[in-house]
Amino acid sequence: MRLLLATSELHPYSKSGGLADMVAALAKALGRAGHQVGVVTPLYRGIRAKWAGLQEMDYHLEVPLGHDRFTARVLTAEPSPGVTVYFIDRPDYFDRAGLYNEQHVDYPDNAQRFVFFSKCVVHLARYLPWAPELVHVHDWQAGLVPLFIRHQSAYEGWRLSPRSCLTIHNLAYQGHFPRSAYGLTNLPEHYFNPDGVEHFGGMNCMKAGISYADTLTTVSPRYAREITTPEYGFGLDASLRARAASLTGILNGVDYDEWNTAHNPRLPHAYSARRLEGKAQTKRDLQAEFKLPNDNGAPVFATITRLTDQKGMDIQLGALEEMLLADIQFVLLGSGDPFFQEAFTRLARRYPRKMAVYLGFDQALSHRIEAGADFYLMPSRFEPCGLNQMYSLRYGTVPIVRATGGLDDSVIDLTEDAQHANGIKFRSYNVRALAKGMRKALVLYQTPKLFEQVRHNGMTADFSWEQTSARYVKVFQTGSAAAHS
C-alpha cells in the first residue's frame, strides 16, 4: 500500500512521549514489509542542526488559514528502507523551545499551529506524485485531516482522494479550542455541529477525527473498550460508541532493533534470557551511578515517566513512603508536574541510600535503568497502551502495573496464568493496592527459581512491530474496502 502518516512528533527527531516511538516504529515496520510510507511531521528546533543531511523539496506549500495565506518549506529524510519523512518547515510555528508548551503552559496559538500542520498534511496527500492511498493520522494534532480530505473530495474536485484512519493514543488530550478557532479551518459552517467538530460550544480536533475518519484505531484492545465508557471517554464516549463498528484496538509493538539487550550501544554489558551476568553487572553499575549501596540483596525498583496524575504519581509517592522502610532501592527518571518533582526530590533526600531521582530525560540513561532494575513500577490511573512495561519485559525487569488499558493486555500475573506469568498486577487505584504489589515483588525476588521463570517469560515474549503492523494493514485494507463498497 501507499501510506502517508501524520504525527506531531517522531522519534528520533522529536519526542514528548510514546507517540513518537510508536509512529517511528510503525513506519519502519511498514516500510520493511514492502509498503511505500511517508511520514509528515513538524520541523522543530534543533532537527536541522542535528540531522544535517535533510533535503529541501523544490516547491513550497501555501495554504489558507482564516483570512490569510501561509507558506512552508518541506524538507525530507529517508531514515529506513521504504520510508520518507516530510518535515514541515515554518519557523514561527515550530522553531520553539517546546513542542506544545513551555513551563507546562500550552502555547496560546496551538490552534493555528496544528490547523496549519493538518492543512499541510492534506496538501501533500493531494499533490505528492506517489498519490497515497490512505492517510493515517495520530491524535488531535492531525485530527482535522480526515475532515479536510472529505470536504475537498466532496466539494473541491479531489476525485481519487485517499481514505483516512485516526489512531487515538491518549483521549485525555483532545485539542479543544474556542468557537472562534473554527474560522482557521476555512470550512463551511455545516461541519460545526454536535455530530461534527463542535463540542461544548468549541472546536474539538479529536472529535473531528472521530467523526470523519473512515476507520478508527487505538493502541490496545482494552483501551478500545474503555474509551466507549463515561469513566475513560473524557466526554467523547458517545461519539466513540456511535463509531464502535469502525473502532479497533491494536496493541503497540516494540522496536527490538533499539530495545534489545544483546546488541545495544547504550548498554555496556550485553545479556540475554539464558545469560544474565550482564544484567547483574548493569545493576551494580546503576547503583554506583546513582550512589546507592552495591547490595544485590536489595531489589531495585524503577520508574521512567512523565510526572503526572495519569501516571499514578500520587499513589506511587504514598506506596514509597511505606516501602522504603523495607530493604529496597528505587530510581526515578522523569519530569513533569512541579509538585511531583519536588515531592520525589524531598523523599530522595530523606532516603539517600535507598532512593535516587534524575529530573529530566536521557535516552541512554533510560536504557541503563531499564536494564539495571529488577522491577519496574507503572501504577497508571489509565494507560492507553504503555511502552515501558514492554521494554521492561524484554530487559528482564519485572513490571508491576495497574490492570488498565494496554498494561492489562501485555502483562500476565501469576494469579492469571502461573506458567506464563511475566509480571505483577493490581486493580484498585490506591496506595494500599500498589504497596501490596510491591510486597509481592519482594516475595518473588526472594524466591529465585520463580523469579527466574517470570523474568524469562518476559524476556521471551514477542511484542514485535512486524505482527502489529500487519494488523494495521488489515484495518487499512478492510476500512478502504468498506468505504468504497
C-alpha positions in Angstrom: 0.0 0.0 0.0 0.9 3.7 -0.4 0.6 5.2 3.1 1.0 8.7 4.4 1.3 9.0 8.2 0.8 12.3 10.1 2.2 12.9 13.5 3.2 15.9 15.7 6.3 14.1 17.0 8.6 11.4 15.6 11.5 9.6 17.2 14.4 10.3 17.0 13.7 13.8 15.7 11.2 15.0 18.3 9.5 13.3 21.3 7.4 14.1 24.3 6.1 10.5 24.9 5.2 7.2 23.4 3.5 8.7 20.3 6.9 9.5 18.8 8.2 5.9 19.4 5.1 4.3 18.1 4.8 6.1 14.8 8.5 5.7 14.0 8.4 2.0 14.7 5.2 1.5 12.7 6.6 3.4 9.7 9.8 1.4 9.8 7.9 -1.9 10.0 5.5 -0.9 7.2 8.5 0.0 5.0 10.2 -3.2 5.8 7.1 -5.1 4.8 7.2 -3.5 1.3 4.8 -0.7 1.6 5.6 2.8 0.4 5.5 5.1 3.5 5.6 8.8 4.0 5.5 10.5 7.4 4.6 14.2 7.8 5.8 15.9 11.0 6.8 19.5 12.0 10.4 20.7 11.7 11.0 21.6 15.4 14.0 23.4 16.8 17.3 21.6 16.6 16.3 19.0 14.0 18.1 20.7 11.1 21.3 21.1 13.1 21.4 17.5 14.4 20.4 15.9 11.0 22.5 17.9 8.5 21.5 15.7 5.6 18.0 16.8 5.2 17.0 17.6 1.6 14.7 20.5 0.7 11.9 19.8 -1.8 11.7 22.1 -4.8 8.3 23.6 -4.0 6.7 25.4 -1.1 3.3 24.7 0.5 0.8 27.5 0.6 -2.5 27.1 2.5 -5.2 29.4 3.7 -5.6 30.0 7.5 -8.6 32.1 8.2 -8.3 35.4 6.3 -4.6 34.9 5.4 -2.4 32.5 3.5 0.7 30.9 4.9 3.6 29.1 3.3 6.0 26.4 4.4 9.0 24.7 3.1 9.3 20.9 3.1 12.5 19.1 4.0 12.9 15.3 3.6 14.8 12.4 5.1 14.9 8.7 4.4 15.6 7.1 7.8 14.9 3.5 6.8 14.0 1.5 3.6 10.7 2.5 2.1 10.2 5.4 4.5 10.4 9.1 3.6 9.9 11.8 6.3 8.4 15.1 5.2 9.3 17.9 7.7 7.0 21.0 7.6 9.3 24.0 8.0 7.5 27.0 9.4 9.9 28.6 12.0 7.4 30.9 13.6 5.2 28.0 14.4 7.7 25.2 15.1 11.1 26.6 15.9 10.4 26.9 19.7 11.7 25.6 23.0 8.9 23.1 23.4 6.6 21.0 21.1 3.3 22.1 22.6 4.1 24.2 25.7 6.8 25.8 27.8 6.9 25.6 31.6 3.8 23.4 31.5 1.8 26.2 29.8 0.3 25.5 26.4 1.3 27.8 23.5 -1.7 30.2 23.0 -1.5 29.7 19.2 -1.7 25.9 19.3 -4.9 26.0 17.2 -3.2 28.0 14.5 -0.1 25.8 14.6 -1.9 22.5 14.2 -4.7 23.6 11.9 -1.8 24.8 9.7 0.0 21.5 10.1 -3.1 19.5 9.2 -3.7 21.5 6.1 0.0 20.9 5.0 -0.6 17.2 5.5 -3.7 17.3 3.3 -1.8 19.3 0.6 0.9 16.7 0.5 -1.6 13.9 0.4 -3.3 15.5 -2.6 -0.2 16.5 -4.6 2.6 14.1 -3.8 3.4 12.3 -7.1 3.1 8.8 -5.5 -0.6 9.5 -4.5 -1.1 7.9 -1.1 -4.0 5.5 -0.9 -4.6 6.1 2.9 -3.7 8.8 5.3 -3.0 7.6 8.9 -3.3 10.4 11.4 -2.3 10.3 15.0 -4.0 12.1 17.9 -5.7 15.5 17.9 -2.8 17.5 16.3 -3.7 15.9 13.0 -7.4 15.2 13.8 -8.8 17.7 11.3 -7.1 15.9 8.4 -9.9 13.4 7.7 -12.4 16.2 7.6 -10.3 18.3 5.2 -9.9 15.3 2.9 -13.6 14.6 3.0 -14.5 18.2 2.2 -12.1 18.5 -0.6 -13.3 15.2 -2.1 -16.9 16.3 -1.9 -16.6 20.0 -2.9 -13.2 20.8 -4.4 -12.8 18.2 -7.1 -10.4 15.7 -5.4 -11.8 12.7 -7.2 -9.3 10.0 -6.1 -8.9 11.1 -2.5 -7.3 8.7 0.0 -9.1 7.0 2.8 -8.3 8.0 6.3 -7.6 6.3 9.6 -7.3 8.0 13.0 -5.3 6.4 15.8 -6.2 7.6 19.3 -3.1 7.5 21.6 -4.5 9.3 24.6 -8.1 10.5 24.7 -7.3 12.8 27.6 -5.7 15.2 25.1 -8.2 16.4 22.6 -7.2 19.8 21.1 -10.3 21.7 22.3 -10.3 25.3 21.3 -12.8 28.2 21.4 -15.5 28.6 18.8 -13.5 31.4 17.1 -10.7 28.9 16.2 -13.1 27.2 13.7 -12.5 30.1 11.3 -9.0 29.0 10.9 -10.2 25.9 9.0 -11.9 27.9 6.2 -14.6 25.2 6.2 -18.4 25.9 5.9 -20.5 26.1 9.0 -22.4 22.9 8.5 -19.5 20.8 9.9 -19.7 22.8 13.2 -22.4 20.7 14.8 -22.7 18.1 17.6 -22.2 15.3 15.1 -19.1 17.0 13.7 -16.4 19.2 15.2 -18.5 21.1 17.8 -18.0 20.0 21.4 -19.4 22.0 24.3 -19.5 25.1 22.1 -15.9 24.9 21.0 -13.9 23.2 18.3 -12.6 19.7 19.2 -9.9 18.4 16.9 -10.0 14.8 18.3 -13.8 14.8 17.8 -13.4 15.9 14.2 -11.1 12.9 13.6 -13.5 10.5 15.3 -16.5 11.9 13.3 -14.9 12.0 9.9 -12.1 9.3 9.7 -13.1 6.2 7.7 -11.6 3.9 10.3 -10.5 4.4 13.9 -7.9 2.5 15.9 -6.4 2.9 19.4 -3.4 1.4 21.0 -4.7 -1.6 22.9 -7.8 -3.8 22.8 -8.8 -3.0 26.4 -8.4 0.8 25.8 -10.7 0.4 22.8 -13.4 -0.8 25.2 -12.6 1.6 28.0 -12.9 4.8 25.9 -16.5 4.0 25.0 -17.4 4.4 28.7 -18.0 7.6 30.6 -15.1 6.8 33.0 -12.5 6.8 30.3 -14.2 8.6 27.4 -13.4 12.2 28.6 -16.7 13.4 27.2 -16.3 11.7 23.8 -17.6 8.3 24.8 -20.9 8.8 23.0 -19.1 9.8 19.8 -17.0 6.7 20.1 -20.0 4.4 20.8 -21.5 5.8 17.6 -18.4 4.7 15.7 -17.9 1.4 17.6 -18.2 -0.7 14.4 -15.2 1.2 13.0 -13.0 1.1 16.1 -10.2 -1.5 16.6 -7.8 -1.8 19.4 -4.3 -2.8 18.3 -1.6 -3.3 21.0 1.5 -1.3 20.2 4.7 -3.1 19.5 8.3 -2.7 20.5 11.2 -1.8 18.1 13.6 -4.5 19.1 16.3 -3.0 16.9 16.5 -0.4 19.5 15.2 -2.1 22.6 17.4 -5.2 22.9 20.0 -6.4 25.4 22.4 -8.2 23.1 23.5 -5.6 20.5 22.8 -2.2 22.1 25.4 0.6 22.2 23.5 2.1 25.1 24.2 -0.9 27.3 27.8 -1.5 28.4 27.1 -5.2 29.3 25.2 -7.5 26.9 23.0 -10.2 28.3 20.1 -12.5 27.3 17.4 -14.6 28.8 19.9 -17.5 29.0 22.9 -15.5 30.1 22.1 -12.9 32.7 25.5 -12.0 34.1 25.5 -8.7 32.1 22.2 -7.7 33.7 23.7 -8.2 37.2 26.7 -6.1 36.2 24.4 -3.4 34.8 22.6 -3.4 38.2 25.9 -2.8 40.0 26.8 0.0 37.6 23.4 1.6 38.1 23.7 1.5 41.9 27.2 3.1 41.5 25.9 5.8 39.1 23.2 6.8 41.5 25.4 6.5 44.6 23.3 3.7 46.1 24.9 0.8 48.0 26.1 -2.2 46.0 23.7 -4.6 47.6 22.3 -7.5 45.4 20.0 -8.5 48.3 18.0 -5.3 47.8 15.9 -5.3 44.7 16.0 -2.1 42.6 12.6 -0.7 41.6 12.5 1.9 38.9 10.2 4.3 37.1 10.8 6.3 33.9 7.8 8.6 33.3 6.1 11.9 33.0 5.3 13.1 36.5 1.5 13.5 36.2 -1.6 12.3 37.8 -2.3 10.0 34.9 0.9 8.0 35.6 -0.2 7.3 39.2 2.4 9.5 40.8 0.2 10.3 43.8 -0.3 6.7 44.8 3.4 5.9 44.0 4.6 8.5 46.5 2.3 7.0 49.1 3.5 3.5 48.5 7.1 4.5 48.5 6.6 6.2 51.9 5.7 2.7 53.2 8.0 0.5 51.1 11.3 2.4 51.6 11.2 1.2 55.2 11.9 -2.3 53.7 15.1 -3.5 52.1 14.6 -2.0 48.6 16.1 0.7 46.4 14.3 3.0 44.0 15.4 5.0 41.0 13.3 7.6 39.2 13.9 9.3 35.8 11.3 11.8 34.7 9.9 15.3 34.8 6.5 17.0 34.8 4.3 18.5 37.4 6.5 20.7 39.7 4.6 19.4 42.7 5.6 15.8 42.0 9.2 16.8 41.1 9.6 18.4 44.5 7.8 15.6 46.3 10.1 12.9 44.9 13.2 15.0 45.4 12.3 15.6 49.1 11.7 11.8 49.5 15.1 11.0 48.0 16.7 13.4 50.4 15.2 11.6 53.3 16.4 8.2 52.0 19.7 9.0 50.2 20.9 5.4 50.5 17.7 3.9 49.1 16.3 6.3 46.5 17.7 8.5 43.7 16.0 10.9 41.4 17.1 12.3 38.0 14.8 15.1 36.8 14.7 15.4 33.0 15.1 12.9 30.3 18.1 11.0 29.0 17.5 8.3 26.3 20.7 6.4 27.1 20.1 6.5 30.8 16.6 5.2 30.3 18.1 2.1 28.7 20.5 1.6 31.6 17.8 2.0 34.2 15.5 -0.5 32.4 18.4 -3.0 32.2 19.7 -2.5 35.7 16.5 -2.6 37.7 14.8 -5.7 39.0 11.2 -4.3 39.0 9.5 -1.5 37.0 6.6 0.4 38.6 3.8 1.6 36.3 0.8 2.4 38.5 -1.2 4.4 35.9 -4.6 5.8 36.6 -5.2 5.0 33.0 -2.8 3.8 30.2 -3.9 3.6 26.6 -1.1 1.2 25.8 2.2 1.9 27.6 5.6 1.0 26.2 7.8 0.9 29.2 6.2 -2.2 30.6 7.1 -4.0 27.2 10.6 -2.5 27.3 10.9 -3.8 30.8 9.8 -7.3 29.8 12.5 -7.6 27.1 15.1 -6.3 29.6 14.3 -8.8 32.2 12.8 -6.2 34.6 9.5 -7.5 36.0 6.8 -4.9 35.6 4.3 -4.0 38.4 1.3 -2.5 36.8 -2.2 -1.4 37.4 -4.6 -3.5 35.3 -5.8 -0.9 32.9 -5.6 -0.4 29.1 -2.5 -1.8 27.4 -1.0 -2.7 30.8 -3.7 -5.3 31.3 -3.3 -6.6 27.7 0.5 -7.0 27.9 1.3 -8.2 31.5 0.2 -11.6 32.9 0.0 -12.0 36.6 0.8 -15.2 38.5 -2.8 -15.5 39.6 -3.9 -15.4 35.9 -1.5 -18.0 34.5 1.3 -19.3 36.7 3.1 -20.9 33.8 3.2 -17.9 31.5 3.3 -15.1 34.1 5.6 -12.2 33.3 4.7 -9.5 35.9 2.6 -8.4 38.8 -0.8 -6.6 38.5 -3.0 -4.8 40.9 -6.5 -3.4 40.2 -7.7 -0.8 42.7 -6.3 2.6 42.2 -4.9 3.3 45.7 -1.7 3.3 47.8 -2.6 0.1 49.6 -3.0 -1.9 46.4 0.3 -0.6 44.9 2.2 -1.3 48.1 0.7 -4.8 48.2 2.0 -5.3 44.6 5.5 -4.2 45.7 5.4 -6.6 48.7 4.5 -9.4 46.2 7.6 -8.4 44.3 9.7 -8.7 47.4 8.4 -12.3 47.9 9.1 -13.1 44.3 12.6 -11.7 44.5 13.3 -13.9 47.5 12.1 -17.0 45.5 14.9 -17.2 42.9 13.5 -20.1 40.8 10.1 -18.5 40.4 11.7 -15.0 39.8 13.8 -16.5 37.1 10.8 -18.1 35.4 8.8 -14.9 35.5 11.7 -12.9 34.2 12.4 -15.5 31.4 8.8 -15.3 30.3 9.0 -11.6 29.9 12.3 -11.6 28.0 11.0 -14.2 25.5 7.6 -12.6 24.9 7.1 -11.2 21.4 5.7 -7.7 21.0 7.4 -7.1 17.7 6.2 -4.5 15.3 6.1 -7.0 12.4 2.9 -8.6 13.7 1.5 -5.3 15.0 2.0 -3.5 11.6 0.3 -6.5 9.8 -2.8 -5.8 12.0 -2.8 -2.1 10.9 -2.5 -3.1 7.3 -5.5 -5.4 7.7 -7.5 -2.5 9.2 -6.3 -0.1 6.4 -7.4 -2.6 3.7 -10.7 -3.6 5.3 -11.6 0.0 6.0 -10.7 1.1 2.5 -12.7 -1.8 1.0 -15.7 -1.0 3.2 -15.5 2.7 2.4 -15.5 2.0 -1.3 -18.3 -0.5 -1.2 
